Amino acid sequence: WEIGKRWRTWPAGRIFPAVIPYQVPATALDSAVPARLTATRIGIAPAASCTAAISPKARPALARQHCTTVLRATYQDSTGAFAVTVGIAVLSAPGQASDALRALPARATTAEVRAVPFGHTLASAFRDAARQLSATSAAGPYLIMSTVGYADGRPWVREAADPYDKDEMLSAADGISDWIAARIGAPAPPASCPGGPAC
């Protein structure tokens, strides 16, 4: 119950922090150490219905699990070249999130969550046609969905066309969504009863 109410009781900035750290693996950089970078939040969208915020192919799976609403925010990577929209689909129970996850591909070129552009920003052109890669995970009663693409809005291209871009996109999208999932889906602290055994 405590975990399931966080999407309503936490401030938006706690759910979607202004800055989130992530790292690009050393193998992508031909280096001995990974690059530690930060993603910056561009904006937080108003809460939306599951129908409005999720791609048509994903709607049936979430509808079967009684998706109630979707929270979304868009971030840019440290270079400003890529944009990432992260969506939190609110379900009523952890089992429903896991069931919805099994019904969706773990990673696909067609994203489940719809992109959210923000005018007068570097990601003002980041719309659904610009989505390149996506990922989905379950965190408690939430389904965390991310989609990433070029911030300038260029349409989908083969992900293998530029291996470094692919690695950087996945690093940013996974880092952001994992950070958010680890907090909103974290186990509730154990109940305590101050004042001694008789309380």
Secondary structure, DSSP 4 states (H G I P E B T S, - for coil): -TTTTHHHHS-HHHHS-SEEEEEE-HHHHTSSSPEEEEEEEEEEPPPB-HHHHB-GGGHHHHHHTT--EEEEEEEE-TTSSEEEEEEEEE-SSHHHHHHHHHTS-SEESS-SBPP---TTSTTTT--GGGEEEEEEEEETTEEEEEEEEETT-PPP--GGG-HHHHHHHHHHHHHHHHHHHHHHTPPPPPP--TT-TT-
